[in-house]
Amino acid sequence: MEKSILEIFTLITGVIYVILEIRQKNAMWVLGMITSLASMLVFYSQGLYASFGLNAYYLITAFIGLWQWRKDKGAIEDTSKIHLNRLSWTVVIISAVIFIGGTIGLAAGMDYMSELGFKENPMSLLDASVAVLSAVATWWLVKSYLQQWWLWIAANTLSLILCATQGMWWMALLYILYVVAAVIGLKHWAKHGITVASKELDIKQLDQDYPANNEDKTNSTNYQSNS
C-alpha cells in the first residue's frame, strides 16, 4: 500500500515536472528534487539499484540545473523564449562513450552486488542502460540542448518496458506520459527556442564570410590615423 502511494505521488509530481520542463521554468528543478526523493524510495524497495542511483544523481543535478538555467536566461533579451545551447560533436562522442562504458560497468556492478547478498536486480542490463542514458540526457537538459528530448524519448521508452515487466503500473503510466511529453517538448523547444549568445556567434561567422570587409575597415582606420 505504501509503495503504491509513493508511485502515485511520483506520477503526479512527475507530470507537473514535465509540464514545467517543456515551458522551461526554473520551478521544475525544485519539484524535481521532491520527485527524485520519492522515486529513490520506490526503486530501492524494488531492488532496482541503478534507477535508485539515477534519481540520486537527479537530486544533485537539480541544484546545478537551477543555477545554469538562471545564468542562461540572463544571456538572452527575450526571456519568454526557450534558451538553447549548441550541441557539439565532441559532446556527442563523449556521451556515447559514457553510455556504452557506463551501461556495461553498471550492469556488472549490480550483478556483483547480488552475489554479495543484496536483492537481485532482475533486469540489470536494461536497468543500467536506462540509468546511464537518463544521466546523459539530464546533463544535456542542464545545458539546454534541443537534442536532449531525443534521449528522453529513448530513455523513457526503456523505462516503460522496465516498469511494466516488474508490475509497477503507476510508474509505467508515468513513463507513457513522459514519452508523449518528450515529443511535445521537442516540438515546443524547436519552435520557440533561441540560442544563447547567438549574436556573438553570428558576428564571428560574418567575419569569416566577409574577411575583405574587415581588411577595408582596418585600412580605413590606419589611413585616418596617418592623416
HELIX and SHEET records of a PDB file:
HELIX    1   1 GLU A    2  ARG A   23  1                                  22    
HELIX    2   2 ALA A   27  SER A   45  1                                  19    
HELIX    3   3 TYR A   49  LYS A   73  1                                  25    
HELIX    4   4 TRP A   89  GLU A  115  1                                  27    
HELIX    5   5 SER A  124  VAL A  142  1                                  19    
HELIX    6   6 GLN A  148  THR A  165  1                                  18    
HELIX    7   7 TRP A  169  HIS A  192  1                                  24    
HELIX    8   8 SER A  198  ASP A  209  1                                  12    
HELIX    9   9 PRO A  211  ASN A  226  1                                  16    
SHEET    1   A 2 ILE A  82  LEU A  84  0                                        
SHEET    2   A 2 GLY A 193  THR A 195  1                                        
END                                                                             
